[in-house]
Amino acid sequence: MQNSMITTALELPGYRIVRNIGVIRGITVRSRSIIGNIFGGLQSLLGGNITIYTSLCERARADTYELMCSHARQLGANAVVAMRYDATELMAGLTEVLCYGTAVLVEPSTPQS
């Protein structure tokens, strides 16, 4: 499934939805390591972007995105609409990241004359 076939919108321009397959998701739970906490703490003393945490967040989002895409492919979808991310702190240092959307089957719209 191409990234161009995944959107946060409710429809995909140039395509029409021919079948709504259903809700799909990817989920991961991440924790910060002791080393990460030490380096993150040092970076927070200096202010600015705390790159070790930024990297952790980006990895978590990428992993959940790939899991969501895999789930969509398993169900036979060729596109995803209404894609969203959500994150919840389960406990101190432990975060759940969720990527979800609606798996659909689309086909190109025919130009109207």
N, C-alpha and C positions, 0 to 999 in steps of 0.2 A: 504494500500500500504506500503510495507516494505521499509525502508531506503536504503536497498541494491538494490532496483529497481529504484533508482533515481541517476542520474550521470550528471556530467558536460561534459562528453564525448558525442560524436555524436552517439555512439552505446553502447550496453550493452553486454559485453563479455559473451558468452554462450547462447545468445538469438538472435533471428532475429525479426526485426520489421515486423509485418504483416499488421499493419494499422497505419497511421499517423492521429491522431485525431485533432491536432492543438495546437496553442499557449494557454498556461494557465498561470495564474498569481495569486499572492497574494499581496495585498498592504496595508500598514498601514501608518498613519501619526502620529508622536510622537512630543511632546513638553517637554521641561524640566520644572519642577516645580520650584517655588521660593526656596523651601527648597533644592531641588537638585542643583540649581545654587549656593546657599550659600555653601553647603558642597563641591561641585565640585570646587568652587573658593578657598576654604581653602586647598583642596588637591593639587590644581595646584601650590599653593605657596610653597609646600614642594617638588614638582617635582615627577616624576615617574608615575606609572599607576593611573589614576583617576578612581577608582573603581565604583563610582556611575554612571559615563557616560558609562563605559564598560558594566555594568549591564543593563543599558537602551538600549544600542545597541544590546546586546545579546537577550534581550526580544523582541525587534522589529524584529530582524532577525528570531527568533523562531516563532513568530506570523505570519509573512508573509510566512514562509516555510509551516506552517500548513494550512494556507489559500490556498496556491498553491496546496498542496496535496489534499485538500478537493475539489477544482475545478477540478482536474484531475479525482478524483473518481466519481464526478457528471457526467462527460462526458464518463465514462466507461473505462478509461485508467487503465492499470495495471503497467505502468512504465512511467518515465519522463526522457528524454534525453536533453542535452544542457541546464541544469539548471544554472541560473545565479542570482546574486544579483545586485541591483543598489540602490543608495541613492542620494537624491537631497535635498539640503537645500532650502526650499520654502521661508523662511524668517528667520531672526535671532531667533534661538531657536526652529524652527519648521522644522522637517525633514521628508521627505517621504522615505520609504523603500519599495522596490519592489523585489519580488522573482518571476522569470518566467522561463519557459522552454517549451518543446514540449511534449505534452501528446501523448503516443503511446500505442498500444496493441502489446505485444511481446509474443513469445512462445519459448520454449527451442530449441536450434539448435540441429539437429540430427547429430550424429557423422558420418563423411564420411568414407566409407571403401576404 
